[in-house]
Amino acid sequence: MGYAKGILAHLLTNLPASRAVLIDNLNATISSRAPAGTALSNAIWTNALAANLATLAAGGRAAVNVAVQRGRTAVPPGPGGSTFEIAISPVNLSRSELNILSSGGWSVSHILTSTSIAVIRESTFPGNQMTSWEVRTYN
């Protein structure tokens, strides 16, 4: 009990008046803090929205993926500089990105059309080369 009285005495003598007023306001009812009409409904303020905002506040990237396509394709032999196309499900080109996860001798890879990606061989190779890829489309 003596310890608590010491803390209280310290606060009463060292707490600026402006802070004391703010602490007094902590006892106010919740409804007095903001008009009810300004509150967000549960339809707007969702757990997913709260999680995305927390991720952004921590310096991360909000989860906004709409679709992810992944594949592993055996690309047949061919001369250096030749292009091989891989068919994908249709994507919105302005909202999509291609990630090559593993490749065998590719110098350039890009989304060629809304339904295909292209890989360009660095050099000639005799057998099939496996490449793993991923297309992400964001909303």
C-alpha positions as CSV (number, residue, x, y, z in Angstrom):
1,M,0.0,0.0,0.0
2,G,2.9,2.4,0.8
3,Y,4.3,1.8,-2.7
4,A,1.0,2.8,-4.4
5,K,0.8,5.9,-2.2
6,G,4.3,6.9,-3.2
7,I,3.4,6.6,-6.9
8,L,0.3,8.6,-6.4
9,A,2.2,11.3,-4.5
10,H,4.8,11.4,-7.3
11,L,2.1,11.8,-10.0
12,L,0.2,14.5,-8.1
13,T,3.3,16.6,-7.6
14,N,5.0,16.0,-11.0
15,L,2.1,15.7,-13.4
16,P,1.6,18.9,-15.5
17,A,-2.0,20.3,-15.3
18,S,-2.5,19.7,-19.1
19,R,-1.8,16.0,-18.6
20,A,-4.0,15.8,-15.5
21,V,-7.0,17.2,-17.6
22,L,-6.4,14.5,-20.2
23,I,-6.3,11.8,-17.5
24,D,-9.6,13.1,-16.0
25,N,-11.2,12.7,-19.5
26,L,-10.5,9.0,-19.4
27,N,-13.4,8.6,-17.2
28,A,-15.8,10.0,-19.8
29,T,-18.4,7.6,-21.4
30,I,-17.4,6.1,-24.7
31,S,-20.5,7.7,-26.4
32,S,-19.2,11.2,-25.5
33,R,-16.0,10.7,-27.6
34,A,-17.5,10.7,-31.1
35,P,-20.9,11.0,-32.6
36,A,-22.4,7.5,-33.3
37,G,-23.1,8.6,-36.9
38,T,-19.4,8.8,-37.6
39,A,-18.7,5.2,-36.7
40,L,-17.9,2.6,-39.4
41,S,-20.3,-0.2,-39.7
42,N,-19.1,-3.9,-39.6
43,A,-19.8,-4.1,-43.3
44,I,-17.0,-1.5,-43.9
45,W,-14.6,-2.2,-41.0
46,T,-13.9,-5.9,-41.4
47,N,-11.2,-8.0,-39.7
48,A,-9.5,-8.4,-43.2
49,L,-9.4,-4.6,-43.6
50,A,-7.9,-4.2,-40.1
51,A,-5.3,-6.9,-40.8
52,N,-4.3,-5.2,-44.1
53,L,-4.0,-1.8,-42.4
54,A,-1.8,-3.4,-39.7
55,T,0.4,-4.9,-42.3
56,L,0.8,-1.6,-44.1
57,A,1.5,0.2,-40.8
58,A,4.3,-2.3,-40.2
59,G,5.9,-1.5,-43.6
60,G,4.5,-4.6,-45.4
61,R,2.3,-5.1,-48.4
62,A,-1.4,-5.6,-48.0
63,A,-2.8,-8.9,-49.2
64,V,-4.5,-7.9,-52.5
65,N,-3.9,-10.9,-54.7
66,V,-6.9,-11.9,-56.8
67,A,-5.4,-14.8,-58.6
68,V,-2.1,-16.7,-58.7
69,Q,-1.2,-19.1,-61.5
70,R,1.8,-21.4,-61.2
71,G,3.3,-23.9,-63.5
72,R,6.4,-25.9,-64.4
73,T,6.9,-26.3,-68.1
74,A,9.4,-28.4,-70.1
75,V,10.7,-26.2,-72.8
76,P,11.9,-28.1,-75.9
77,P,15.4,-27.6,-77.3
78,G,16.1,-24.7,-79.7
79,P,18.7,-22.2,-80.8
80,G,19.8,-19.3,-78.6
81,G,17.7,-16.2,-79.0
82,S,14.6,-18.2,-79.9
83,T,11.3,-17.6,-78.1
84,F,9.0,-20.2,-76.5
85,E,5.4,-19.3,-75.5
86,I,3.6,-20.9,-72.5
87,A,-0.2,-20.7,-72.4
88,I,-1.8,-19.3,-69.2
89,S,-5.4,-18.5,-68.2
90,P,-6.4,-14.9,-69.2
91,V,-5.1,-12.1,-67.1
92,N,-5.4,-8.3,-67.0
93,L,-2.0,-7.2,-68.3
94,S,-2.0,-3.9,-66.4
95,R,-2.5,-5.7,-63.1
96,S,-0.3,-8.7,-63.5
97,E,3.3,-9.6,-63.0
98,L,5.4,-12.6,-63.9
99,N,7.9,-14.3,-61.6
100,I,10.3,-16.9,-62.9
101,L,10.9,-19.2,-60.0
102,S,13.6,-21.4,-61.7
103,S,14.8,-21.4,-65.2
104,G,17.2,-23.2,-67.4
105,G,19.0,-20.8,-69.7
106,W,16.4,-17.9,-70.1
107,S,17.6,-14.4,-70.6
108,V,14.2,-12.7,-70.8
109,S,10.8,-13.7,-69.6
110,H,7.7,-11.6,-69.8
111,I,3.9,-11.7,-70.2
112,L,3.5,-11.7,-73.9
113,T,-0.3,-11.5,-74.2
114,S,-3.2,-11.8,-71.8
115,T,-3.1,-15.6,-72.4
116,S,0.7,-16.4,-72.8
117,I,4.1,-15.8,-71.3
118,A,7.3,-15.8,-73.3
119,V,10.8,-17.0,-72.5
120,I,13.8,-16.3,-74.7
121,R,16.7,-18.7,-74.6
122,E,20.2,-17.4,-73.8
123,S,21.9,-20.1,-75.8
124,T,21.4,-23.3,-77.7
125,F,20.7,-26.4,-75.6
126,P,20.1,-29.9,-76.8
127,G,17.4,-31.2,-74.4
128,N,14.3,-30.0,-72.6
129,Q,14.8,-27.3,-70.0
130,M,12.4,-27.0,-67.1
131,T,11.2,-23.6,-66.0
132,S,8.9,-22.9,-63.0
133,W,6.8,-19.7,-63.2
134,E,4.1,-17.8,-61.4
135,V,1.7,-15.0,-62.6
136,R,0.1,-12.8,-60.0
137,T,-2.9,-10.7,-60.8
138,Y,-3.8,-7.9,-58.3
139,N,-7.0,-6.0,-57.9
